[in-house]
Amino acid sequence: MSEKPKSAMGVLAVNRALTILDVFRGTSGPLSLKEMSERTGLYKSTILRLLGSLETFGYVRRLDNGSYTLGPTLAELGAVYRGSFNLEVHVQPVLDRIVAETNENASFYVPEGDKRICLFRSEAAQMIRDHIRVGDALEATQGASGKAITAFQGGLPHSAKADELMFSSIGERHPDMAAVAAPVFGMRGKLIGSLTISGPKNRFGPKERKTYSRIALREAVALSVQLGTAPGNLPEV
C-alpha cells in the first residue's frame, strides 16, 4: 500500500484542523472532545493530535476540566484583520469614481458624538459647489449624510431594502445646496459612515436626485462588502 504524498497529507491535516476551529462558531463556551467529535465526524484520537498543534500555537486552550476553548492567537489575528482596513485606501477611490461619473462633489462622513466629520472628500471641477473641507464637523441630524448616519446608529438590521438606505436633503444645511447619501457598514453590520454626493440644488432636481441616490447606494453597498458586511444583508443594486 503506497503512502500518500506529504503535500496531500498536509492539506488534509490543515483542513481537519480548520474544521475543528469551525465547530466553535455559534457557541458561547468550551467544547468537550466528545462534542467536537460529534460535530466534525472525526475520531477523538485524530482530534487530540490536531488539538495538540493548535494548542501549541495558541489557537485553542485546554481547560482544567478537559474541555477546550478558543485561544488568544485568534483574538490577535482578529485585531490584525480589523486593523488591516485602511479606510482611505478603500474610500478615496470610490469618491473619485463618483465625481468622475456625476461631476458633483463626493464626501465620506463618520459619526462623532452629536457631529458628523468629513473624513474624505473628492472635489468636482465645478465653479459653483458646496465648500466642505476634510475635518469639518457638521450637525449629525442635518443633511442627507446626517440622516443616513442617524438612522443606522445601531447598525444594519438583518436585512434592508434599497429605499431604506437612500437619503436626500434640499436646503437643510445651506439654503442653496442639496445632497443624497447612503450609509456604509463594516463587520457584523456596524455603521462606519456615509457616502454623500452634494452640490447646488439647481443641479439636483428630482431626476438627478434619483440617479445620484442609486449611484451612492451602489457604491455604499460595494464598499460595505469590502469592509466586511455580509452581502446577504444588503440589497442587490
C-alpha positions, 0 to 999 in steps of 0.5 A: 500500500503506497503512502500518500504524498506529504503535500496531500497529507498536509492539506488534509491535516490543515483542513481537519484542523480548520474544521475543528476551529469551525465547530466553535462558531455559534457557541458561547463556551468550551467544547468537550472532545466528545462534542467536537467529535460529534460535530466534525465526524472525526475520531477523538484520537485524530482530534487530540493530535490536531488539538495538540498543534493548535494548542501549541500555537495558541489557537485553542486552550485546554481547560482544567476540566478537559474541555477546550476553548478558543485561544488568544492567537485568534483574538490577535489575528482578529485585531490584525484583520480589523486593523488591516482596513485602511479606510482611505485606501478603500474610500478615496477611490470610490469618491473619485469614481463618483465625481468622475461619473456625476461631476458633483462633489463626493464626501465620506462622513463618520459619526462623532458624538452629536457631529458628523466629520468629513473624513474624505472628500473628492472635489468636482471641477465645478465653479459653483459647489458646496465648500466642505473641507476634510475635518469639518464637523457638521450637525449629525441630524442635518443633511442627507449624510446626517440622516443616513448616519442617524438612522443606522446608529445601531447598525444594519438590521438583518436585512434592508431594502434599497429605499431604506438606505437612500437619503436626500436633503434640499436646503437643510444645511445651506439654503442653496445646496442639496445632497443624497447619501447612503450609509456604509457598514463594516463587520457584523453590520456596524455603521462606519459612515456615509457616502454623500454626493452634494452640490447646488440644488439647481443641479439636483432636481428630482431626476438627478436626485434619483440617479445620484441616490442609486449611484451612492447606494451602489457604491455604499453597498460595494464598499460595505462588502469590502469592509466586511458586511455580509452581502446577504444583508444588503440589497442587490443594486 
